[in-house]
Amino acid sequence: MAPTAPAPDTAVHDFVVEHVSKVFVGDTQVHALSDINLQLANGSFTCIVGPSGCGKSTLLRILGELETATAGTVHINIPDSKVPRAAFVFQEHGVFPWFTVLQNVAFGEQMASVGKRSRLEHAQRWIAEVGLTGFEHAYPHQLSGGMRQRIAIARAFATGSPALLMDEPLGALDAQTRMLMQEQLVRLWEGERKTVVLVTHSIEEALLLGDQIVVMSARPGKVKNIIDVPFGRPRDVGIEASPEFGQMKQEIWESLRDEVQASMRFS
């Protein structure tokens, strides 16, 4: 008889995913995920990479309780409170165009019935953290794409949620703005140590930001590999010039190449 794997220590893992599969049923069945197993430690930064259509976003939505798994179990070991257990940041930033910067950033705590004075003070703090002081009363249409994304990130941190689930949050930005936002996101996370799960198509971004990288297969998405990132913190984009960074990038790409080719055959 095969030995039984030890049960995960839920005291040190905010998310424990056990044998999760997801099938979408419509005119045709789509098998999005198959037998996913993950343990995400408290305060860790996990990046998920994989080919388009492999179920990365679906997995994120299951972790955030926006989707339910067809099979398997997700243990979320974060106590319920007035604030959401996890806050989302999406690629298209999702800020409310009819709210000012201040109102957008304060919105999460407003929905949690936090007092007006307290939530506005928290919002002002996070507006300053992302470098938007002076724009509190501006509306999103008056700001650049990078500034709007900073609003979304500030709002997620301001909720006080212990976990952040980020779906390609920097994917729509130009290269220079993206580099600055990556450094800013690292700095904010190092100050707060929330549990972060970030979906990205960029291997460089995953290596810069993550403690571990989950490499997924083509659909139906499976965990092909989990890679521990060996670089210390604090960390900035300068690390990308190191030989070790280049070697790890190549190794991850070699793991991913066949999956990307497989996904292209069925797209």
Phi and psi in degrees as a GROMACS rama.xvg file:
@    title "Ramachandran Plot"
@    xaxis  label "Phi"
@    yaxis  label "Psi"
@TYPE xy
-66.9433  144.082  ALA-2
-64.9229  146.381  PRO-3
-82.5471  129.369  THR-4
-66.5894  141.844  ALA-5
-63.9195  144.188  PRO-6
-67.2212  141.022  ALA-7
-64.784  146.41  PRO-8
-80.8776  99.3271  ASP-9
-67.4253  -13.2248  THR-10
-69.2678  -23.038  ALA-11
-116.936  7.1027  VAL-12
-125.137  121.945  HIS-13
-74.3684  -32.8895  ASP-14
-130.845  130.28  PHE-15
-128.003  115.87  VAL-16
-106.797  123.188  VAL-17
-125.381  111.724  GLU-18
53.8844  43.5223  HIS-19
-83.1588  130.833  VAL-20
-128.524  154.928  SER-21
-140.915  126.217  LYS-22
-122.763  125.274  VAL-23
-93.4592  129.061  PHE-24
-110.426  122.984  VAL-25
-150.961  -135.597  GLY-26
-60.5001  -34.9294  ASP-27
-132.993  154.738  THR-28
-84.2766  136.228  GLN-29
-118.626  115.873  VAL-30
-86.9711  99.6144  HIS-31
-83.4145  -42.1134  ALA-32
-134.537  147.951  LEU-33
-139.616  114.859  SER-34
53.8137  55.8674  ASP-35
-83.4949  130.691  ILE-36
-129.034  123.499  ASN-37
-148.021  148.971  LEU-38
-128.863  121.833  GLN-39
-114.165  110.202  LEU-40
-70.2682  151.518  ALA-41
-54.9092  132.079  ASN-42
74.5021  10.1476  GLY-43
-89.4637  161.546  SER-44
-120.241  107.457  PHE-45
-108.872  131.091  THR-46
-109.686  139.329  CYS-47
-114.505  123.221  ILE-48
-121.935  152.726  VAL-49
172.762  166.835  GLY-50
-67.1226  160.981  PRO-51
-57.8228  138.695  SER-52
80.6244  10.9557  GLY-53
-88.393  0.200623  CYS-54
97.7005  12.3229  GLY-55
-58.3928  -49.7113  LYS-56
-67.8136  -34.9448  SER-57
-62.6246  -43.7528  THR-58
-60.721  -42.1791  LEU-59
-61.3606  -42.0979  LEU-60
-68.1226  -31.8308  ARG-61
-67.3415  -42.484  ILE-62
-60.8004  -35.8526  LEU-63
-87.6671  6.57563  GLY-64
64.6275  26.121  GLU-65
-92.2842  -18.1114  LEU-66
-131.994  154.706  GLU-67
-109.766  144.1  THR-68
-71.7115  145.877  ALA-69
-74.3545  -34.9272  THR-70
-146.581  157.894  ALA-71
90.9481  -176.416  GLY-72
-137.022  141.371  THR-73
-118.876  116.971  VAL-74
-94.2455  119.435  HIS-75
-108.814  106.664  ILE-76
-98.2217  49.0302  ASN-77
-119.514  122.157  ILE-78
-61.5073  145.199  PRO-79
-66.7052  142.486  ASP-80
-152.538  -169.346  SER-81
-67.8254  -27.864  LYS-82
-95.2846  154.179  VAL-83
-59.6417  149.357  PRO-84
-68.1148  -28.3029  ARG-85
-141.386  140.346  ALA-86
-108.143  144.941  ALA-87
-104.114  146.192  PHE-88
-130.137  124.372  VAL-89
-106.295  166.237  PHE-90
-60.499  -40.3447  GLN-91
-89.6734  26.9398  GLU-92
54.3631  -35.7265  HIS-93
64.2134  26.6255  GLY-94
-78.0504  154.433  VAL-95
-84.4467  118.84  PHE-96
-66.4368  -22.17  PRO-97
-89.255  -1.98964  TRP-98
-104.634  148.765  PHE-99
-72.7614  172.301  THR-100
-55.7275  -47.6518  VAL-101
-61.4618  -44.4094  LEU-102
-66.1817  -38.4446  GLN-103
-61.9983  -48.235  ASN-104
-67.8055  -31.7434  VAL-105
-83.1424  -6.99108  ALA-106
-61.4568  -42.2281  PHE-107
-59.0492  -45.3433  GLY-108
-72.9807  -27.1302  GLU-109
-62.7589  -43.0424  GLN-110
-67.093  -24.0992  MET-111
-89.634  8.37498  ALA-112
63.5886  29.4333  SER-113
-72.0117  141.36  VAL-114
-56.8946  148.576  GLY-115
-58.996  -46.8505  LYS-116
-61.6035  -44.2627  ARG-117
-66.4383  -45.1158  SER-118
-68.6335  -33.3153  ARG-119
-70.6669  -35.544  LEU-120
-64.1905  -43.4773  GLU-121
-62.1831  -43.0729  HIS-122
-62.4436  -42.164  ALA-123
-60.9418  -39.0224  GLN-124
-61.6418  -46.2634  ARG-125
-75.0581  -28.9773  TRP-126
-61.8384  -41.4064  ILE-127
-66.1432  -39.6607  ALA-128
-60.8342  -34.5042  GLU-129
-97.5567  9.20528  VAL-130
77.3217  31.4771  GLY-131
-112.716  14.9416  LEU-132
-57.1685  133.594  THR-133
100.581  -13.6545  GLY-134
-111.284  15.3954  PHE-135
-54.773  -34.6446  GLU-136
-105.242  11.8231  HIS-137
-81.88  156.967  ALA-138
-101.624  153.124  TYR-139
-52.9551  -36.9484  PRO-140
-66.664  -14.7878  HIS-141
-88.362  -1.96843  GLN-142
-117.836  161.214  LEU-143
-74.3805  168.2  SER-144
-60.4935  -40.8232  GLY-145
-64.0711  -38.0624  GLY-146
-68.0145  -38.6086  MET-147
-64.9092  -37.065  ARG-148
-68.1163  -33.5395  GLN-149
-64.504  -34.4581  ARG-150
-59.5491  -47.2135  ILE-151
-62.064  -41.3049  ALA-152
-68.1971  -42.4984  ILE-153
-60.9622  -41.4389  ALA-154
-62.9023  -40.141  ARG-155
-65.0285  -44.3881  ALA-156
-66.7349  -37.0129  PHE-157
-68.6374  -21.197  ALA-158
-62.2779  -24.72  THR-159
80.6211  5.52618  GLY-160
-62.6155  138.4  SER-161
-69.5072  -18.6714  PRO-162
-128.155  145.942  ALA-163
-121.515  131.071  LEU-164
-116.775  115.998  LEU-165
-122.167  120.271  MET-166
-107.474  100.151  ASP-167
47.2668  51.5998  GLU-168
-66.0131  -20.755  PRO-169
-114.207  6.91803  LEU-170
-66.0009  -26.4924  GLY-171
-92.7094  1.72826  ALA-172
-89.7937  155.417  LEU-173
-68.7326  163.651  ASP-174
-60.2834  -42.3241  ALA-175
-68.4594  -43.8551  GLN-176
-64.5991  -37.401  THR-177
-62.9365  -40.7131  ARG-178
-62.644  -43.3308  MET-179
-64.0948  -41.099  LEU-180
-68.1849  -34.7804  MET-181
-61.1523  -46.9764  GLN-182
-63.1878  -39.7233  GLU-183
-66.1989  -40.7633  GLN-184
-64.5466  -41.4578  LEU-185
-58.6233  -45.7578  VAL-186
-62.8802  -44.4624  ARG-187
-63.339  -43.7475  LEU-188
-65.3869  -41.1191  TRP-189
-63.5551  -26.8725  GLU-190
-78.9803  -26.9287  GLY-191
-108.865  -31.7485  GLU-192
53.4457  45.2681  ARG-193
-73.2464  161.482  LYS-194
-81.2529  117.744  THR-195
-117.647  135.59  VAL-196
-122.952  119.992  VAL-197
-124.025  123.913  LEU-198
-89.6283  132.306  VAL-199
-150.799  152.684  THR-200
-92.8139  -6.35285  HIS-201
-96.6105  116.354  SER-202
-64.5252  -40.3693  ILE-203
-59.0344  -44.0893  GLU-204
-63.6915  -41.6545  GLU-205
-62.2558  -41.1312  ALA-206
-70.035  -35.3009  LEU-207
-70.4903  -39.6416  LEU-208
-94.3763  -35.43  LEU-209
-87.4652  154.439  GLY-210
-85.5565  -34.7053  ASP-211
-142.118  152.099  GLN-212
-121.253  125.181  ILE-213
-97.8028  116.627  VAL-214
-96.8878  124.303  VAL-215
-107.744  153.15  MET-216
-83.9684  171.837  SER-217
-63.2178  161.97  ALA-218
-59.8363  138.217  ARG-219
-72.1733  133.415  PRO-220
-62.7335  126.829  GLY-221
-126.19  159  LYS-222
-79.1147  110.797  VAL-223
-84.1746  -36.3944  LYS-224
-160.465  147.832  ASN-225
-123.779  121.356  ILE-226
-115.265  124.223  ILE-227
-79.8291  130.463  ASP-228
-86.9159  122.576  VAL-229
-86.5075  -4.93978  PRO-230
-76.5444  137.238  PHE-231
-74.6701  176.497  GLY-232
-126.201  151.637  ARG-233
-66.6428  155.557  PRO-234
-133.188  140.349  ARG-235
-138.838  176.897  ASP-236
-64.5891  -15.5217  VAL-237
-60.5274  -22.4629  GLY-238
-66.1646  -20.662  ILE-239
-65.5907  -17.5771  GLU-240
-83.791  -6.73199  ALA-241
-79.6128  149.009  SER-242
-60.4071  -35.3871  PRO-243
-63.3136  -39.2954  GLU-244
-63.2274  -47.2286  PHE-245
-61.2029  -38.0912  GLY-246
-66.7344  -43.7422  GLN-247
-65.9546  -38.8239  MET-248
-58.7029  -43.7931  LYS-249
-65.278  -40.7967  GLN-250
-63.6064  -41.34  GLU-251
-67.2842  -40.264  ILE-252
-62.6569  -40.223  TRP-253
-61.9273  -36.3915  GLU-254
-69.1178  -28.8412  SER-255
-94.7464  -23.3613  LEU-256
-54.5791  -51.2331  ARG-257
-61.928  -34.3694  ASP-258
-69.2908  -38.843  GLU-259
-65.0185  -42.9347  VAL-260
-62.5457  -41.1546  GLN-261
-63.8519  -39.7221  ALA-262
-66.992  -32.3763  SER-263
-68.9155  -29.9554  MET-264
-67.7961  -25.0133  ARG-265
-109.076  5.41425  PHE-266
